[in-house]
Amino acid sequence: MALADIRREYNLAGLRRRDLDSDPIAQFQRWFAQAAGARVSGRVRGFFVRLYKALFMGERSAFVEVNAMTLATADKEGRPSARIVLLKGVDERGFIFFTNHDSRKGHELTDNPNAALVFYWADQERQICISGRVSRVTEAESEDYFRSRPRGSRLAAWASRQSEVLPDRAALEAKWNELEAKYPGEDVPKPPFWGGYVLSPVRFEFWQGRPSRLHDRFRYTKQQDGSWKIERLSP
C-alpha cells in the first residue's frame, strides 16, 4: 500500500463548546482519565468505546502508555527537536517530567525555555497540543521522585550520560555494572545532573477527530488576568 493511500475515518465522538471545562488543566485531566480507561463518562459512552475498539482497532487497542507525550524544544538558533517523554505529574503549575539536565533537551531548555507538548490517543481519536515556558522543579521534588523509581532506573540515570556519543553498548553496560557494585543496596542517590521540569502552559488545543476531516478543534489562550479564552478553530 502506498503511503498516500493510508487513511482512517474518525467516527467515535464529537466535541462541543459546552462540553469543555473553563479550566484547560481540568479538561486535560478529564480526557486523560478517559484515555486511561477511567469510568468518567458514563456506561453508555464506555460501551460504545469498547465496541468501536473491538470492531475497528483490533489488537491496536492493547495497553499503551497514555502518559507518553512528544516534547518539542529548540536551540538558541531556533532549530527544533522532538522526542517522546513520560508525563509524571500535572497540577496547577503545569506538566511535570524528569530527565538528564545535560541531555540535548536539557541544554535546549536552558538556552530556550519555550517548549511544546503533544498527546495523541489514537483509540480516543484525540490530540492535545500544549505550549508554554519550562522551568526546573525544586531539588526536593526531584529527590522525592527519584527515590520512587525502580533501582535499575536509578542506576541507569547515573550510567547514561544522555545524548553523549558511546563507543558501543558494552561500554554502557560496563558502567551500569560498575554502579550496581558501587550501590549494592536500595540507596542509590540522585545524580546532580538529573531532575525535573514543569511546563507552565499559556496555550492549549483540544482536537477531536470527526468524519470527512471536519474535526472539532478548540483553543484555550491564557489572558493577562489568568483566565482562559476559548475559541473554536477551523480543522
Secondary structure as UniProt FT lines:
FT   HELIX           3..5
FT   HELIX           17..19
FT   HELIX           24..35
FT   TURN            36..37
FT   HELIX           42..52
FT   HELIX           53..57
FT   HELIX           58..61
FT   TURN            66..67
FT   STRAND          68..74
FT   TURN            76..77
FT   STRAND          80..86
FT   STRAND          89..91
FT   TURN            92..93
FT   STRAND          94..100
FT   TURN            101..102
FT   HELIX           104..111
FT   STRAND          114..121
FT   HELIX           122..124
FT   STRAND          126..136
FT   HELIX           139..148
FT   HELIX           151..159
FT   TURN            162..163
FT   HELIX           169..182
FT   TURN            192..193
FT   STRAND          194..208
FT   HELIX           211..213
FT   STRAND          216..222
FT   TURN            224..225
FT   STRAND          228..232
//
